[in-house]
Amino acid sequence: MTHEISIGPVSREKRVFILDLLRGFALLGILMVNMPVFNSPFTVLVGEARMWTDPANQTAHWIINFFFHGKFYTLFSILFGIGFWFFMRKAEEAGGSVIGIFRRRLLILFLIGALHVLFLWYGDILVIYAFFGFIMTWLRNKSNRTVIVWAIVFLLLPVIFTSLMVGAVNLAMSVPEAAAGMQEAMAEQESLFAALTKTAISTYQSGSFSEIVSVRLREYSYMWGGIITFYPLILSMFLLGIIAGRKGVFNSLEKNRGFFIKLLWISLPFAIGGNYLLAEYGQSASQIIPDTDLLLMIAGLSFGGPALTFIYISLTVFCILNGYFSWIAGKIAGAGRMALTNYLMQSVICTTIFYSYGLGLYARVDYLQGIALTLAIYIIQVAWSHYWLKYYRFGPFEWLWRSLTYLRLQPMKRRLPGS
């Protein structure tokens, strides 16, 4: 029989530097992918309509898909799984159970995500993290083999489900009576998406805050269509993170150098092939009409995304082991220590730039300009995080999350030398 124990957050000295560095690196990739989402209607992102179709912007879009899309929320997901394992290990060390505390932590994350959606942006991922986090807790005591099997199942689920949808559409289209009805339904969906696209652009550019909230919630309702086609990849990476924590993959980088070399070379062909499919067919795939292009894109995302993530992790490990870029690594790790705050601040900054209550530049910043804007915001965040952590132990939202998790105020200010 287990008992609830009183614990607190991990001290700075016990943090694993590479995990903070990877979180900081992931913030760049997340913003790179999210920038067009901040700036475009959801209906454009999943439908047949396209914005900025000139060759230069199409090339920029291709590059974003190949190198960024599907790599950094997977990286955050792996780190989330590792964090869960660290959290649960405290129970083993103290002889008690922290599962109740962790579920409270997930509930608070869910509430932060819900407020994020309501007041800022429909592209929130925190609600999904919390939702899948509860599922992850049910597998916490399973063997490594069982966890890996479930990770593979969730990895394959989007490909299987999309294959079934494409097969069903093709079968229906082969029957004249069914084809006519399906074509009519698809035309109605396209018309609905076109109207919502027009409404979204007008509202975000010049609408009131309440009008923006109304449109945002409509777009968010469509987001949950990805609960089967996209989001299971997150849970798969949660489970791989648990395995990485159990195996101590990041505990001794030098000892595990050989593992990361093998991981890189095994991942390379999947990364090249998968992300080519993602980048190539991501230009034409539409979720309104499930077809072969969509299936190839989903397959590329499911296999190429994690594979390139593993390569990024391995390359980061090699940089640390060889002392490369050490002058900036510590600053990026600082941004990673404030990942939740920086993630939310990206929404604050970008919605202020794009929405009517700010600069009103919605749908006016193309892919190339978005890349430049992403780099500028990220540099500012890294510098700001480095400055903030000189004086404070946590980012503002990390402090809030921890304080609510442990039901007591955490010490915020850092004790400075001589104070």
Backbone hydrogen bonds, N-H to C=O, Kabsch-Sander energy under -0.5 kcal/mol:
donor,donor_aa,acceptor,acceptor_aa,energy
5,I,97,S,-1.2
7,I,5,I,-0.7
14,K,11,S,-0.9
15,R,11,S,-0.5
15,R,12,R,-1.2
17,F,15,R,-0.7
19,L,16,V,-0.9
20,D,16,V,-1.3
21,L,17,F,-2.4
22,L,18,I,-2.7
23,R,19,L,-2.0
24,G,20,D,-2.4
25,F,21,L,-2.4
26,A,22,L,-2.5
27,L,23,R,-1.5
28,L,24,G,-0.7
28,L,25,F,-0.8
29,G,25,F,-1.3
30,I,26,A,-2.9
31,L,27,L,-1.9
32,M,28,L,-2.2
33,V,29,G,-2.0
34,N,30,I,-2.5
35,M,31,L,-2.1
37,V,33,V,-0.5
38,F,34,N,-2.6
39,N,35,M,-1.1
40,S,37,V,-0.7
44,V,41,P,-1.0
45,L,41,P,-1.4
46,V,42,F,-1.6
47,G,43,T,-1.4
58,Q,54,D,-2.5
59,T,55,P,-2.3
60,A,56,A,-2.0
61,H,57,N,-2.5
62,W,58,Q,-2.3
63,I,59,T,-2.4
64,I,60,A,-2.3
65,N,61,H,-2.4
66,F,62,W,-2.6
67,F,63,I,-2.8
68,F,64,I,-2.1
69,H,64,I,-2.5
71,K,68,F,-2.1
72,F,68,F,-0.9
75,L,71,K,-1.1
76,F,72,F,-2.3
77,S,73,Y,-1.7
78,I,74,T,-2.3
79,L,75,L,-2.3
80,F,76,F,-2.2
81,G,77,S,-2.2
82,I,78,I,-2.2
83,G,79,L,-2.6
84,F,80,F,-2.1
85,W,81,G,-2.0
86,F,82,I,-2.5
87,F,83,G,-2.3
88,M,84,F,-2.5
89,R,85,W,-2.1
90,K,86,F,-1.0
90,K,87,F,-0.6
91,A,87,F,-0.5
91,A,88,M,-0.9
92,E,88,M,-1.1
93,E,89,R,-2.2
94,A,90,K,-2.2
95,G,91,A,-1.5
96,G,91,A,-1.9
97,S,3,H,-3.1
102,F,98,V,-2.5
103,R,99,I,-2.4
104,R,100,G,-1.9
105,R,101,I,-2.1
106,L,102,F,-2.2
107,L,103,R,-2.2
108,I,104,R,-2.3
109,L,105,R,-2.1
110,F,106,L,-2.6
111,L,107,L,-2.1
112,I,108,I,-2.5
113,G,109,L,-2.6
114,A,110,F,-2.6
115,L,111,L,-2.2
116,H,112,I,-2.1
117,V,113,G,-2.3
118,L,114,A,-2.4
119,F,115,L,-2.7
120,L,116,H,-2.0
121,W,116,H,-2.1
124,D,121,W,-0.8
129,Y,125,I,-2.3
130,A,126,L,-2.6
131,F,127,V,-2.6
132,F,128,I,-2.8
133,G,129,Y,-2.1
134,F,130,A,-1.7
135,I,131,F,-1.0
136,M,132,F,-2.5
137,T,133,G,-1.8
138,W,134,F,-0.8
138,W,135,I,-0.9
139,L,135,I,-0.5
139,L,136,M,-1.5
140,R,137,T,-1.1
142,K,139,L,-1.5
147,V,143,S,-2.5
148,I,144,N,-2.6
149,V,145,R,-2.3
150,W,146,T,-2.3
151,A,147,V,-2.2
152,I,148,I,-2.3
153,V,149,V,-2.3
154,F,150,W,-2.5
155,L,151,A,-1.8
156,L,152,I,-2.2
157,L,153,V,-1.5
160,I,156,L,-2.6
161,F,157,L,-2.9
162,T,158,P,-2.5
163,S,159,V,-2.3
164,L,160,I,-2.1
165,M,161,F,-2.2
166,V,162,T,-2.7
167,G,163,S,-2.7
168,A,164,L,-2.5
169,V,165,M,-2.3
170,N,166,V,-2.6
171,L,167,G,-2.4
172,A,168,A,-2.5
173,M,169,V,-2.7
174,S,170,N,-0.9
174,S,171,L,-0.5
175,V,172,A,-1.4
179,A,175,V,-3.2
180,A,176,P,-1.9
181,G,177,E,-1.3
182,M,178,A,-2.4
183,Q,179,A,-2.7
184,E,180,A,-1.9
185,A,181,G,-2.2
186,M,182,M,-2.6
187,A,183,Q,-2.2
188,E,184,E,-2.0
189,Q,185,A,-2.1
190,E,186,M,-2.5
191,S,187,A,-2.2
192,L,188,E,-2.5
193,F,189,Q,-2.7
194,A,190,E,-2.3
195,A,191,S,-2.0
196,L,192,L,-2.4
197,T,193,F,-2.5
198,K,194,A,-2.0
199,T,195,A,-2.4
200,A,196,L,-3.0
201,I,197,T,-2.3
202,S,198,K,-2.1
203,T,199,T,-2.8
204,Y,200,A,-2.9
205,Q,201,I,-1.6
206,S,202,S,-1.9
207,G,203,T,-3.0
212,I,208,S,-2.3
213,V,209,F,-2.4
214,S,210,S,-2.0
215,V,211,E,-2.1
216,R,212,I,-2.8
217,L,213,V,-2.4
218,R,214,S,-1.5
219,E,215,V,-2.4
220,Y,216,R,-2.6
221,S,217,L,-1.7
222,Y,218,R,-1.0
222,Y,219,E,-0.6
223,M,219,E,-1.1
224,W,220,Y,-0.9
225,G,222,Y,-2.0
226,G,223,M,-2.2
227,I,224,W,-1.5
228,I,225,G,-0.7
229,T,225,G,-0.7
230,F,226,G,-2.1
231,Y,226,G,-2.9
233,L,230,F,-1.5
234,I,231,Y,-1.9
235,L,231,Y,-0.9
236,S,232,P,-2.2
237,M,233,L,-2.1
238,F,234,I,-2.2
239,L,235,L,-2.1
240,L,236,S,-1.8
241,G,237,M,-2.2
242,I,238,F,-1.7
243,I,239,L,-1.9
244,A,240,L,-2.6
245,G,241,G,-2.3
246,R,242,I,-2.7
247,K,243,I,-2.5
248,G,244,A,-0.6
248,G,245,G,-0.8
249,V,244,A,-2.1
251,N,248,G,-1.1
252,S,248,G,-0.7
256,N,252,S,-1.7
257,R,254,E,-1.3
260,F,256,N,-1.9
261,I,257,R,-2.0
262,K,258,G,-2.3
263,L,259,F,-2.7
264,L,260,F,-2.1
265,W,261,I,-2.1
266,I,262,K,-2.7
267,S,263,L,-1.9
268,L,264,L,-1.6
270,F,266,I,-0.5
271,A,267,S,-2.7
272,I,268,L,-2.5
273,G,269,P,-2.5
274,G,270,F,-2.4
275,N,271,A,-1.8
276,Y,272,I,-1.5
277,L,273,G,-1.8
278,L,274,G,-2.3
279,A,275,N,-2.6
280,E,276,Y,-2.8
281,Y,277,L,-2.5
282,G,278,L,-1.4
283,Q,280,E,-0.6
284,S,281,Y,-0.8
285,A,281,Y,-2.4
287,Q,46,V,-3.1
288,I,46,V,-0.5
295,L,291,D,-2.0
296,L,292,T,-2.7
297,M,293,D,-2.1
298,I,294,L,-2.7
299,A,295,L,-2.5
300,G,296,L,-2.4
301,L,297,M,-2.5
302,S,298,I,-2.7
303,F,299,A,-2.0
304,G,300,G,-2.1
305,G,300,G,-0.7
305,G,301,L,-1.2
307,A,303,F,-1.5
308,L,304,G,-2.4
309,T,305,G,-1.9
310,F,306,P,-2.5
311,I,307,A,-1.6
312,Y,308,L,-2.6
313,I,309,T,-2.4
314,S,310,F,-2.4
315,L,311,I,-2.8
316,T,312,Y,-2.2
317,V,313,I,-2.2
318,F,314,S,-2.4
319,C,315,L,-2.2
320,I,316,T,-2.0
321,L,317,V,-2.7
322,N,318,F,-2.1
323,G,319,C,-0.6
323,G,320,I,-0.9
324,Y,319,C,-2.1
326,S,323,G,-0.9
328,I,325,F,-1.4
329,A,325,F,-2.0
330,G,326,S,-1.0
332,I,328,I,-2.4
333,A,329,A,-2.6
334,G,330,G,-1.5
335,A,331,K,-1.6
336,G,332,I,-1.8
337,R,333,A,-1.8
338,M,334,G,-0.7
338,M,335,A,-0.7
339,A,336,G,-1.4
342,N,338,M,-2.9
343,Y,339,A,-2.6
344,L,340,L,-2.3
345,M,341,T,-2.5
346,Q,342,N,-1.8
347,S,343,Y,-1.1
348,V,344,L,-2.0
349,I,345,M,-3.0
350,C,346,Q,-2.5
351,T,347,S,-2.5
352,T,348,V,-1.6
353,I,349,I,-1.7
354,F,350,C,-2.6
355,Y,351,T,-2.8
356,S,204,Y,-1.1
358,G,355,Y,-1.8
359,L,352,T,-2.2
360,G,355,Y,-2.1
361,L,353,I,-1.6
362,Y,354,F,-1.9
363,A,39,N,-0.8
364,R,361,L,-2.0
366,D,364,R,-0.6
370,G,366,D,-2.4
371,I,367,Y,-2.1
372,A,368,L,-1.7
373,L,369,Q,-2.5
374,T,370,G,-2.6
375,L,371,I,-2.2
376,A,372,A,-2.0
377,I,373,L,-2.5
378,Y,374,T,-2.6
379,I,375,L,-2.3
380,I,376,A,-1.9
381,Q,377,I,-2.4
382,V,378,Y,-2.6
383,A,379,I,-2.3
384,W,380,I,-2.8
385,S,381,Q,-2.7
386,H,382,V,-2.1
387,Y,383,A,-2.0
388,W,384,W,-2.9
389,L,385,S,-2.4
390,K,387,Y,-1.2
391,Y,388,W,-1.6
392,Y,388,W,-1.8
393,R,412,M,-3.3
399,W,395,G,-2.6
400,L,396,P,-2.0
401,W,397,F,-2.6
402,R,398,E,-2.6
403,S,399,W,-2.6
404,L,400,L,-2.4
405,T,401,W,-2.0
406,Y,402,R,-2.5
407,L,403,S,-0.6
408,R,403,S,-1.5
414,R,391,Y,-3.0
416,L,414,R,-0.7
419,S,416,L,-2.3
